[in-house]
Amino acid sequence: MGKISKSMGGLSGGGGKMNIIKNKKNFLYYIFGYYISWCSDVFVNGLNYGIDFTGGTLIQINAGKFISVEEAREIVEEFDPNMSIIHGGVDKEELIIKSTLDLSNSDITSITDKFIEKYDIDKNSFLSEKNRTYYG
C-alpha cells in the first residue's frame, strides 16, 4: 500500500493519509474548480426543483406490466397536459406521474380508475402524494 501511495503522488503525503495543511493550495484549487463547474451547470441547466419545492401531485402506479408513456399520457392529458411520466422498476412495470398542479382528490381517483379500467390493475397498486408549497 505504501508503494502505491508514494508512486501515485497526488494529495496524499504517502502512507495513505491525506495531509490537508501541507497541500492546502491543491485542495483550494480542487474546491474552486468544483464550485466553478457547479455554478456553470446551474447557469446552463438551471436548478431542478423537485415536487417538494414546486408543489403538485405525484402518482405512482405499480402496473405489473409495461405501459408506454404515450398510452399513459392519453389518460392523464385531460387533467394536466404537462405531466411528467417516467418508468421505474427493473422491468419498467412502474409508472411515476408528476404534475406541478395541485390535483383534487377526485381528479386523482379519476386517473386511477381509468388505469384500473384500461389495464386491469389492482386498486392497491396506486400511491399518490400531494405537496403544497408554503411560503412563510
Buried (B, 14 or more C-beta within 10 A) or exposed (E): EEEEBEEEEEEBBBEEEEEEEEBEEEBEEEEEEEEEEEEEEEEEEEEEEEBEEEBBBBBBBBBBEEBEBEBBEEBBEEBBEEBBBEBEEEEBBBBBBBBBEEBEEEBBEBBBEBBBEEBEBEEEBBEBEBBEEEEE
